[in-house]
Amino acid sequence: LGNIYTKTSPKKSSFYYYQAFKLFNQNDDILYNSLIIMAKSGDFVGASKLIFDMDIGKTLSDDEKIALSYILFKSGRYKKALDLLLPLDGNNTDAYILLGEVSLQKGDFKSSELYYGKALKVAKGIKEKTAIYCRLISMYQELGMPGKAVSICSSIDDKDIKSNFAIKVACAKTYFQKEENDKALDLM
């Protein structure tokens, strides 16, 4: 039944997948189909309830744990998301980024900074690093800390990242916030 309602009623579809999951001894295929449908339909709360019924102790890949943590994060279940993320391998950029987001939502600004910093250290490509720098800059802007955002802009050494349009825009916005219009215009 879950497959029948996939396109017409994602919530009904996820309900039937959830029932099948409970009946058929927590079958992984049923679980992941249900989670995917719930997440696509925006039913993060329903998906997080399903995760609570799972045996998290069983072996999941790091990518699966990150995906499950994201669902928990989106449904406001920050502690459970942290419980899944914290034991992950220390070289996982996605885990550190999500840890930064979860910490920020919990109001733990210092931990958020720490995790974004770790993400920058283990990030492998320019795209990843650029995205992290952009997130850090926008985080400081949102928190009303343009001085911190400027320090991030100033700390970027890599010329490819520094010349990235998204970085230029984020840094220019920060300089405008600080009423340093000449510096903002110089970036463009």
Z-matrix of the N, CA and C atoms (Angstrom, degrees):
N
C 1 1.460
C 2 1.522 1 111.50
N 3 1.331 2 115.92 1 -33.49
C 4 1.454 3 119.35 2 179.01
C 5 1.512 4 111.91 3 -56.80
N 6 1.335 5 117.10 4 -42.15
C 7 1.466 6 121.08 5 179.35
C 8 1.521 7 112.27 6 -66.00
N 9 1.323 8 116.93 7 -36.13
C 10 1.471 9 121.02 8 -177.41
C 11 1.517 10 110.88 9 -62.68
N 12 1.323 11 117.97 10 -40.72
C 13 1.455 12 122.00 11 -174.78
C 14 1.533 13 114.11 12 -92.49
N 15 1.324 14 117.55 13 4.69
C 16 1.465 15 120.34 14 -174.59
C 17 1.521 16 112.75 15 -52.35
N 18 1.326 17 118.30 16 -47.55
C 19 1.473 18 121.02 17 -175.82
C 20 1.518 19 112.90 18 -88.67
N 21 1.309 20 117.39 19 -34.59
C 22 1.464 21 119.29 20 -173.86
C 23 1.522 22 113.36 21 -85.95
N 24 1.321 23 117.45 22 -33.19
C 25 1.458 24 120.15 23 -178.30
C 26 1.531 25 110.19 24 -149.93
N 27 1.347 26 116.14 25 83.85
C 28 1.464 27 119.08 26 -177.22
C 29 1.525 28 113.72 27 -56.60
N 30 1.328 29 117.60 28 -34.98
C 31 1.471 30 118.81 29 -179.79
C 32 1.532 31 110.97 30 -67.69
N 33 1.336 32 116.45 31 -40.11
C 34 1.467 33 119.57 32 176.58
C 35 1.525 34 109.71 33 -65.10
N 36 1.336 35 115.18 34 -41.61
C 37 1.457 36 120.42 35 179.20
C 38 1.523 37 110.35 36 -59.08
N 39 1.333 38 116.79 37 -47.63
C 40 1.463 39 119.28 38 -178.78
C 41 1.527 40 110.90 39 -66.39
N 42 1.333 41 117.35 40 -32.81
C 43 1.460 42 120.59 41 176.36
C 44 1.527 43 110.16 42 -60.17
N 45 1.345 44 116.57 43 -47.63
C 46 1.466 45 119.87 44 -178.84
C 47 1.520 46 111.95 45 -67.51
N 48 1.326 47 117.03 46 -38.30
C 49 1.460 48 118.92 47 175.48
C 50 1.524 49 110.64 48 -62.06
N 51 1.308 50 115.72 49 -41.58
C 52 1.464 51 120.55 50 179.97
C 53 1.529 52 110.47 51 -61.81
N 54 1.333 53 116.74 52 -43.53
C 55 1.471 54 120.24 53 178.45
C 56 1.527 55 110.63 54 -63.01
N 57 1.334 56 116.79 55 -42.13
C 58 1.465 57 120.80 56 178.88
C 59 1.525 58 110.22 57 -64.47
N 60 1.319 59 115.61 58 -39.54
C 61 1.466 60 120.73 59 178.23
C 62 1.529 61 110.84 60 -57.80
N 63 1.326 62 115.88 61 -45.72
C 64 1.468 63 120.22 62 -179.46
C 65 1.532 64 111.08 63 -68.52
N 66 1.319 65 117.36 64 -38.94
C 67 1.465 66 120.85 65 -177.09
C 68 1.526 67 113.21 66 -72.78
N 69 1.316 68 116.40 67 -38.43
C 70 1.460 69 119.99 68 -172.79
C 71 1.520 70 112.88 69 -100.03
N 72 1.312 71 114.44 70 43.26
C 73 1.455 72 121.30 71 170.06
C 74 1.532 73 113.29 72 54.82
N 75 1.295 74 116.19 73 45.64
C 76 1.463 75 122.84 74 173.88
C 77 1.528 76 112.65 75 55.80
N 78 1.316 77 117.07 76 52.76
C 79 1.454 78 123.28 77 177.47
C 80 1.535 79 109.97 78 -65.56
N 81 1.345 80 117.38 79 125.84
C 82 1.460 81 121.79 80 -175.18
C 83 1.528 82 113.46 81 -60.76
N 84 1.337 83 117.86 82 -39.89
C 85 1.463 84 120.04 83 -179.15
C 86 1.524 85 110.88 84 -62.72
N 87 1.306 86 116.08 85 -42.95
C 88 1.465 87 120.61 86 178.45
C 89 1.532 88 109.13 87 -64.19
N 90 1.300 89 116.49 88 -42.77
C 91 1.460 90 121.36 89 -180.00
C 92 1.529 91 110.52 90 -58.19
N 93 1.312 92 117.66 91 -53.59
C 94 1.458 93 120.20 92 -175.06
C 95 1.521 94 111.90 93 -67.26
N 96 1.340 95 118.32 94 -36.89
C 97 1.467 96 119.97 95 174.51
C 98 1.525 97 110.29 96 -59.09
N 99 1.301 98 115.84 97 -44.67
C 100 1.453 99 120.48 98 -179.20
C 101 1.525 100 111.14 99 -64.68
N 102 1.327 101 117.15 100 -45.34
C 103 1.466 102 120.54 101 -179.73
C 104 1.525 103 111.57 102 -62.19
N 105 1.319 104 116.87 103 -42.01
C 106 1.465 105 120.85 104 -179.92
C 107 1.519 106 110.37 105 -63.02
N 108 1.327 107 116.85 106 -45.85
C 109 1.465 108 120.55 107 179.92
C 110 1.522 109 110.39 108 -63.81
N 111 1.323 110 116.86 109 -43.53
C 112 1.466 111 119.74 110 179.67
C 113 1.524 112 111.19 111 -62.67
N 114 1.310 113 116.63 112 -44.51
C 115 1.467 114 120.07 113 -179.18
C 116 1.522 115 110.97 114 -65.40
N 117 1.338 116 117.67 115 -42.63
C 118 1.467 117 120.37 116 179.06
C 119 1.524 118 111.82 117 -63.13
N 120 1.321 119 116.28 118 -32.92
C 121 1.467 120 119.28 119 -179.50
C 122 1.524 121 111.71 120 -85.49
N 123 1.341 122 116.69 121 -2.04
C 124 1.454 123 120.46 122 179.82
C 125 1.514 124 113.84 123 82.91
N 126 1.321 125 116.58 124 10.03
C 127 1.464 126 120.48 125 -179.52
C 128 1.530 127 109.80 126 -87.35
N 129 1.336 128 115.79 127 68.38
C 130 1.459 129 120.26 128 -178.02
C 131 1.526 130 111.50 129 -70.69
N 132 1.317 131 117.13 130 -31.36
C 133 1.462 132 120.09 131 178.69
C 134 1.524 133 110.01 132 -65.93
N 135 1.351 134 116.73 133 -46.59
C 136 1.471 135 120.63 134 177.64
C 137 1.512 136 111.56 135 -61.47
N 138 1.339 137 116.05 136 -41.06
C 139 1.464 138 120.05 137 178.97
C 140 1.525 139 110.59 138 -64.49
N 141 1.330 140 116.57 139 -39.51
C 142 1.468 141 117.99 140 -179.08
C 143 1.530 142 110.98 141 -68.76
N 144 1.343 143 118.03 142 -31.52
C 145 1.461 144 120.26 143 175.51
C 146 1.534 145 110.19 144 -63.94
N 147 1.315 146 115.11 145 -39.21
C 148 1.460 147 119.91 146 178.40
C 149 1.529 148 110.35 147 -64.77
N 150 1.315 149 116.96 148 -39.69
C 151 1.459 150 120.81 149 179.00
C 152 1.524 151 110.59 150 -62.67
N 153 1.338 152 116.67 151 -37.56
C 154 1.460 153 119.68 152 178.79
C 155 1.525 154 111.83 153 -63.39
N 156 1.336 155 116.85 154 -28.11
C 157 1.454 156 120.31 155 178.33
C 158 1.531 157 112.70 156 -81.21
N 159 1.318 158 116.04 157 -10.45
C 160 1.464 159 120.22 158 -178.69
C 161 1.520 160 110.74 159 -77.84
N 162 1.290 161 114.34 160 158.88
C 163 1.453 162 120.47 161 170.33
C 164 1.526 163 106.94 162 -90.96
N 165 1.344 164 116.04 163 90.83
C 166 1.458 165 121.03 164 -175.78
C 167 1.520 166 110.58 165 -63.97
N 168 1.311 167 117.55 166 -23.39
C 169 1.456 168 121.38 167 -179.57
C 170 1.515 169 113.14 168 -65.13
N 171 1.329 170 117.33 169 -19.06
C 172 1.458 171 117.07 170 -178.74
C 173 1.524 172 110.21 171 -73.19
N 174 1.286 173 116.10 172 165.27
C 175 1.458 174 120.98 173 -172.76
C 176 1.518 175 111.22 174 -72.72
N 177 1.326 176 114.48 175 117.40
C 178 1.455 177 121.96 176 173.56
C 179 1.522 178 107.31 177 -122.50
N 180 1.309 179 116.88 178 148.41
C 181 1.459 180 118.88 179 176.30
C 182 1.528 181 109.23 180 -70.84
N 183 1.321 182 116.57 181 163.04
C 184 1.461 183 120.18 182 177.20
C 185 1.528 184 110.97 183 -59.36
N 186 1.341 185 116.43 184 -40.41
C 187 1.470 186 119.98 185 179.22
C 188 1.525 187 111.46 186 -62.33
N 189 1.333 188 117.03 187 -39.65
C 190 1.466 189 120.41 188 177.88
C 191 1.530 190 110.55 189 -66.14
N 192 1.325 191 116.40 190 -40.14
C 193 1.462 192 119.51 191 178.36
C 194 1.530 193 111.32 192 -65.22
N 195 1.320 194 116.17 193 -38.72
C 196 1.469 195 119.68 194 177.73
C 197 1.525 196 110.02 195 -65.52
N 198 1.325 197 117.03 196 -43.29
C 199 1.468 198 120.39 197 178.54
C 200 1.529 199 111.13 198 -61.94
N 201 1.318 200 116.68 199 -44.49
C 202 1.464 201 120.28 200 178.37
C 203 1.531 202 110.64 201 -65.04
N 204 1.323 203 116.73 202 -39.21
C 205 1.467 204 120.69 203 178.55
C 206 1.516 205 111.17 204 -63.37
N 207 1.330 206 116.39 205 -37.89
C 208 1.462 207 120.40 206 178.59
C 209 1.530 208 110.11 207 -62.55
N 210 1.313 209 116.70 208 -43.14
C 211 1.468 210 120.54 209 178.37
C 212 1.527 211 110.13 210 -62.31
N 213 1.316 212 116.14 211 -44.11
C 214 1.468 213 120.08 212 178.35
C 215 1.528 214 110.57 213 -63.16
N 216 1.311 215 116.94 214 -42.77
C 217 1.462 216 122.41 215 178.47
C 218 1.532 217 110.43 216 -59.12
N 219 1.323 218 116.52 217 -47.80
C 220 1.471 219 120.89 218 -178.37
C 221 1.526 220 112.01 219 -65.18
N 222 1.325 221 117.25 220 -23.82
C 223 1.465 222 119.86 221 179.46
C 224 1.525 223 111.70 222 -94.22
N 225 1.333 224 116.73 223 4.25
C 226 1.460 225 120.43 224 176.98
C 227 1.517 226 115.06 225 84.36
N 228 1.316 227 117.32 226 10.93
C 229 1.469 228 120.94 227 179.82
C 230 1.530 229 109.24 228 -96.44
N 231 1.328 230 114.06 229 71.34
C 232 1.455 231 121.11 230 -171.59
C 233 1.525 232 113.24 231 -66.38
N 234 1.319 233 117.44 232 -41.40
C 235 1.465 234 119.89 233 -178.01
C 236 1.525 235 110.64 234 -62.42
N 237 1.320 236 116.93 235 -43.88
C 238 1.464 237 120.37 236 179.90
C 239 1.534 238 110.19 237 -65.27
N 240 1.338 239 116.81 238 -37.83
C 241 1.468 240 120.19 239 177.00
C 242 1.526 241 109.83 240 -62.82
N 243 1.328 242 116.52 241 -44.35
C 244 1.468 243 120.21 242 178.25
C 245 1.524 244 111.52 243 -62.38
N 246 1.331 245 116.61 244 -39.45
C 247 1.469 246 120.56 245 179.39
C 248 1.522 247 111.89 246 -59.03
N 249 1.325 248 116.77 247 -34.77
C 250 1.467 249 120.47 248 178.44
C 251 1.522 250 112.23 249 -78.82
N 252 1.337 251 116.35 250 -35.94
C 253 1.458 252 120.28 251 -173.19
C 254 1.528 253 114.44 252 -81.20
N 255 1.316 254 116.64 253 -38.59
C 256 1.465 255 119.68 254 -171.74
C 257 1.528 256 114.74 255 -58.03
N 258 1.338 257 119.37 256 -38.66
C 259 1.472 258 117.40 257 -178.59
C 260 1.538 259 114.63 258 -78.59
N 261 1.340 260 118.76 259 0.87
C 262 1.463 261 120.15 260 -175.51
C 263 1.524 262 111.70 261 -69.17
N 264 1.309 263 113.91 262 161.02
C 265 1.460 264 123.18 263 178.19
C 266 1.531 265 110.07 264 -52.44
N 267 1.308 266 116.83 265 138.90
C 268 1.456 267 122.34 266 -176.91
C 269 1.506 268 115.73 267 -73.06
N 270 1.301 269 118.55 268 5.08
C 271 1.466 270 121.04 269 179.12
C 272 1.514 271 112.50 270 -114.69
N 273 1.311 272 117.19 271 24.66
C 274 1.459 273 121.00 272 -175.85
C 275 1.533 274 110.14 273 -105.10
N 276 1.322 275 115.45 274 103.47
C 277 1.467 276 121.41 275 -177.64
C 278 1.520 277 111.66 276 -58.67
N 279 1.334 278 117.22 277 -45.08
C 280 1.465 279 120.73 278 -178.21
C 281 1.529 280 111.60 279 -60.94
N 282 1.326 281 116.06 280 -38.75
C 283 1.465 282 119.84 281 179.17
C 284 1.524 283 110.18 282 -64.69
N 285 1.327 284 117.17 283 -43.84
C 286 1.466 285 119.88 284 179.67
C 287 1.529 286 111.67 285 -64.84
N 288 1.327 287 116.58 286 -39.57
C 289 1.468 288 119.29 287 178.67
C 290 1.525 289 109.95 288 -62.70
N 291 1.319 290 116.55 289 -45.90
C 292 1.460 291 119.88 290 -179.88
C 293 1.534 292 110.90 291 -66.92
N 294 1.318 293 117.38 292 -37.05
C 295 1.466 294 120.11 293 174.76
C 296 1.532 295 110.39 294 -60.99
N 297 1.322 296 116.16 295 -38.71
C 298 1.466 297 120.20 296 176.75
C 299 1.515 298 111.60 297 -63.32
N 300 1.324 299 116.91 298 -43.33
C 301 1.466 300 121.09 299 179.25
C 302 1.526 301 111.73 300 -65.57
N 303 1.330 302 116.10 301 -45.48
C 304 1.469 303 120.59 302 -179.64
C 305 1.526 304 109.80 303 -62.08
N 306 1.329 305 116.59 304 -45.32
C 307 1.467 306 120.63 305 179.88
C 308 1.521 307 111.05 306 -61.34
N 309 1.316 308 116.52 307 -41.62
C 310 1.464 309 120.65 308 179.29
C 311 1.526 310 110.83 309 -62.75
N 312 1.327 311 117.03 310 -43.54
C 313 1.471 312 120.73 311 179.02
C 314 1.525 313 112.02 312 -65.45
N 315 1.308 314 116.38 313 -29.83
C 316 1.470 315 120.45 314 177.13
C 317 1.526 316 111.39 315 -78.42
N 318 1.335 317 116.87 316 -7.90
C 319 1.458 318 121.04 317 -178.60
C 320 1.519 319 113.35 318 87.31
N 321 1.317 320 116.72 319 10.68
C 322 1.461 321 121.33 320 179.68
C 323 1.529 322 108.66 321 -95.36
N 324 1.323 323 114.65 322 79.52
C 325 1.449 324 122.68 323 -174.97
C 326 1.532 325 112.23 324 -61.67
N 327 1.326 326 117.70 325 -41.88
C 328 1.476 327 121.63 326 -178.32
C 329 1.534 328 111.29 327 -62.50
N 330 1.334 329 116.35 328 -43.86
C 331 1.471 330 119.13 329 178.39
C 332 1.519 331 110.50 330 -65.67
N 333 1.318 332 116.15 331 -37.69
C 334 1.458 333 120.38 332 178.55
C 335 1.529 334 110.21 333 -59.44
N 336 1.321 335 116.70 334 -47.68
C 337 1.473 336 121.15 335 177.12
C 338 1.528 337 110.92 336 -57.84
N 339 1.326 338 115.50 337 -45.04
C 340 1.453 339 121.03 338 -178.70
C 341 1.532 340 110.91 339 -59.51
N 342 1.331 341 117.01 340 -47.41
C 343 1.463 342 120.36 341 -177.85
C 344 1.524 343 112.40 342 -68.03
N 345 1.329 344 117.36 343 -38.68
C 346 1.469 345 118.59 344 175.92
C 347 1.524 346 110.55 345 -64.62
N 348 1.331 347 116.87 346 -37.62
C 349 1.463 348 120.51 347 176.38
C 350 1.524 349 111.45 348 -62.46
N 351 1.326 350 116.87 349 -41.86
C 352 1.470 351 120.55 350 177.51
C 353 1.531 352 110.45 351 -65.78
N 354 1.329 353 115.97 352 -37.85
C 355 1.470 354 119.26 353 178.16
C 356 1.528 355 110.45 354 -61.36
N 357 1.331 356 116.19 355 -41.17
C 358 1.468 357 119.82 356 178.20
C 359 1.529 358 111.35 357 -62.16
N 360 1.326 359 116.59 358 -38.90
C 361 1.471 360 120.51 359 -177.97
C 362 1.522 361 112.42 360 -67.11
N 363 1.331 362 117.15 361 -35.07
C 364 1.468 363 118.98 362 -176.72
C 365 1.533 364 112.90 363 -98.78
N 366 1.329 365 117.52 364 -7.28
C 367 1.466 366 120.41 365 179.57
C 368 1.527 367 109.39 366 -61.37
N 369 1.324 368 115.33 367 138.86
C 370 1.456 369 119.80 368 -173.29
C 371 1.531 370 113.92 369 -97.24
N 372 1.299 371 117.33 370 -35.53
C 373 1.449 372 118.95 371 -173.81
C 374 1.523 373 113.43 372 -116.41
N 375 1.313 374 114.25 373 167.18
C 376 1.463 375 120.88 374 179.79
C 377 1.523 376 110.69 375 -63.15
N 378 1.335 377 116.97 376 -39.05
C 379 1.472 378 119.87 377 179.68
C 380 1.528 379 111.19 378 -60.21
N 381 1.332 380 115.82 379 -46.74
C 382 1.474 381 120.12 380 179.48
C 383 1.521 382 110.81 381 -61.38
N 384 1.329 383 116.93 382 -48.06
C 385 1.460 384 121.19 383 -178.36
C 386 1.531 385 110.85 384 -63.14
N 387 1.321 386 116.43 385 -41.80
C 388 1.463 387 120.46 386 179.34
C 389 1.526 388 110.58 387 -61.06
N 390 1.329 389 116.98 388 -44.53
C 391 1.468 390 121.20 389 179.25
C 392 1.527 391 111.22 390 -61.83
N 393 1.321 392 116.53 391 -39.54
C 394 1.472 393 120.24 392 -179.62
C 395 1.524 394 110.10 393 -68.64
N 396 1.325 395 116.94 394 -45.01
C 397 1.469 396 119.78 395 177.39
C 398 1.531 397 110.62 396 -59.12
N 399 1.338 398 116.26 397 -43.97
C 400 1.481 399 119.98 398 178.68
C 401 1.520 400 110.75 399 -60.35
N 402 1.324 401 116.69 400 -41.88
C 403 1.464 402 120.01 401 -179.68
C 404 1.529 403 111.17 402 -66.02
N 405 1.326 404 117.19 403 -42.11
C 406 1.459 405 120.72 404 177.66
C 407 1.534 406 111.21 405 -61.29
N 408 1.329 407 116.02 406 -46.31
C 409 1.463 408 120.32 407 -179.40
C 410 1.523 409 110.20 408 -61.67
N 411 1.338 410 116.80 409 -46.10
C 412 1.478 411 118.88 410 -178.76
C 413 1.528 412 110.90 411 -68.38
N 414 1.341 413 117.61 412 -33.03
C 415 1.459 414 120.20 413 177.41
C 416 1.535 415 109.71 414 -60.93
N 417 1.325 416 116.40 415 -47.58
C 418 1.464 417 119.58 416 179.91
C 419 1.531 418 111.36 417 -64.97
N 420 1.330 419 116.51 418 -36.22
C 421 1.468 420 119.40 419 176.95
C 422 1.525 421 110.19 420 -63.09
N 423 1.332 422 116.45 421 -46.60
C 424 1.467 423 121.50 422 -179.26
C 425 1.528 424 111.77 423 -62.79
N 426 1.321 425 116.33 424 -32.87
C 427 1.460 426 120.86 425 -179.49
C 428 1.532 427 112.46 426 -84.32
N 429 1.347 428 115.94 427 1.39
C 430 1.460 429 119.83 428 179.86
C 431 1.518 430 112.50 429 71.30
N 432 1.320 431 115.94 430 35.05
C 433 1.467 432 121.42 431 -178.94
C 434 1.530 433 110.06 432 -121.72
N 435 1.331 434 117.40 433 64.85
C 436 1.461 435 118.76 434 -176.71
C 437 1.530 436 113.55 435 -62.79
N 438 1.327 437 117.69 436 -27.13
C 439 1.464 438 120.25 437 176.88
C 440 1.520 439 112.03 438 -61.10
N 441 1.328 440 115.74 439 -42.95
C 442 1.473 441 120.71 440 177.36
C 443 1.530 442 110.36 441 -65.60
N 444 1.342 443 115.93 442 -40.21
C 445 1.468 444 119.90 443 179.17
C 446 1.519 445 110.44 444 -62.62
N 447 1.334 446 117.04 445 -41.48
C 448 1.463 447 121.15 446 177.99
C 449 1.528 448 110.12 447 -63.22
N 450 1.332 449 116.96 448 -39.55
C 451 1.469 450 118.61 449 179.86
C 452 1.532 451 110.85 450 -64.23
N 453 1.323 452 117.12 451 -34.00
C 454 1.474 453 120.04 452 175.82
C 455 1.532 454 108.93 453 -66.24
N 456 1.326 455 116.64 454 -46.46
C 457 1.474 456 120.19 455 179.16
C 458 1.526 457 110.40 456 -57.42
N 459 1.318 458 116.35 457 -42.82
C 460 1.471 459 121.33 458 -178.46
C 461 1.522 460 112.57 459 -69.99
N 462 1.330 461 116.86 460 -26.38
C 463 1.465 462 120.09 461 -175.27
C 464 1.529 463 113.23 462 -83.51
N 465 1.307 464 118.10 463 -8.31
C 466 1.471 465 120.25 464 -178.32
C 467 1.528 466 109.23 465 -73.09
N 468 1.335 467 115.42 466 115.54
C 469 1.466 468 121.02 467 -177.17
C 470 1.528 469 112.63 468 -91.99
N 471 1.309 470 116.39 469 -38.35
C 472 1.455 471 121.94 470 -173.45
C 473 1.528 472 110.23 471 -66.12
N 474 1.340 473 116.80 472 120.78
C 475 1.470 474 120.17 473 -176.15
C 476 1.529 475 111.88 474 -66.29
N 477 1.339 476 118.15 475 -30.33
C 478 1.466 477 120.18 476 178.07
C 479 1.527 478 110.94 477 -67.55
N 480 1.322 479 115.91 478 -38.32
C 481 1.466 480 119.57 479 178.54
C 482 1.521 481 109.30 480 -72.60
N 483 1.323 482 116.20 481 -43.52
C 484 1.465 483 121.60 482 -178.49
C 485 1.535 484 111.65 483 -61.20
N 486 1.332 485 117.03 484 -31.98
C 487 1.462 486 120.47 485 -178.46
C 488 1.539 487 112.68 486 -89.11
N 489 1.321 488 117.18 487 -2.62
C 490 1.462 489 121.42 488 178.78
C 491 1.531 490 110.02 489 -64.02
N 492 1.310 491 116.12 490 135.94
C 493 1.469 492 120.74 491 -175.26
C 494 1.529 493 112.19 492 -60.42
N 495 1.327 494 116.98 493 -42.58
C 496 1.473 495 120.11 494 -178.99
C 497 1.532 496 110.79 495 -62.78
N 498 1.326 497 116.68 496 -38.77
C 499 1.472 498 120.71 497 177.88
C 500 1.522 499 109.64 498 -66.55
N 501 1.334 500 116.39 499 -44.02
C 502 1.467 501 119.74 500 179.55
C 503 1.525 502 111.04 501 -59.09
N 504 1.323 503 116.09 502 -44.03
C 505 1.468 504 120.50 503 -179.53
C 506 1.527 505 110.30 504 -65.01
N 507 1.332 506 117.33 505 -45.64
C 508 1.465 507 121.00 506 -179.33
C 509 1.532 508 110.80 507 -61.56
N 510 1.324 509 115.71 508 -43.93
C 511 1.473 510 119.32 509 -179.75
C 512 1.528 511 110.77 510 -69.08
N 513 1.334 512 117.05 511 -40.66
C 514 1.472 513 119.65 512 177.78
C 515 1.524 514 110.74 513 -60.83
N 516 1.317 515 116.47 514 -42.37
C 517 1.470 516 120.46 515 177.79
C 518 1.525 517 110.55 516 -58.91
N 519 1.326 518 115.69 517 -40.03
C 520 1.464 519 120.70 518 179.36
C 521 1.528 520 110.46 519 -65.05
N 522 1.325 521 116.79 520 -45.09
C 523 1.465 522 119.39 521 179.14
C 524 1.528 523 110.90 522 -63.42
N 525 1.325 524 116.93 523 -38.25
C 526 1.473 525 119.40 524 175.76
C 527 1.524 526 110.66 525 -62.70
N 528 1.340 527 116.44 526 -39.92
C 529 1.467 528 120.55 527 177.16
C 530 1.522 529 111.25 528 -58.75
N 531 1.311 530 115.94 529 -37.88
C 532 1.468 531 121.07 530 -179.39
C 533 1.533 532 111.75 531 -86.52
N 534 1.324 533 115.89 532 4.52
C 535 1.470 534 123.53 533 -178.80
C 536 1.523 535 111.66 534 59.72
N 537 1.307 536 115.37 535 35.20
C 538 1.464 537 122.54 536 173.65
C 539 1.532 538 107.21 537 -105.65
N 540 1.326 539 114.78 538 67.07
C 541 1.461 540 121.76 539 -171.38
C 542 1.518 541 112.99 540 -62.29
N 543 1.340 542 118.30 541 -36.64
C 544 1.464 543 120.36 542 -179.55
C 545 1.529 544 111.21 543 -62.23
N 546 1.321 545 116.39 544 -41.78
C 547 1.469 546 120.35 545 179.11
C 548 1.538 547 109.83 546 -65.65
N 549 1.327 548 116.07 547 -39.07
C 550 1.469 549 119.69 548 179.01
C 551 1.519 550 110.34 549 -63.34
N 552 1.314 551 116.92 550 -45.47
C 553 1.476 552 120.86 551 -179.00
C 554 1.520 553 111.76 552 -67.70
N 555 1.332 554 117.89 553 -31.98
C 556 1.465 555 120.74 554 177.74
C 557 1.516 556 112.46 555 -62.95
N 558 1.319 557 117.20 556 -28.02
C 559 1.469 558 120.53 557 179.59
C 560 1.520 559 112.68 558 -71.46
N 561 1.293 560 116.15 559 -25.60
C 562 1.463 561 120.03 560 -177.62
C 563 1.485 562 109.47 561 -93.66
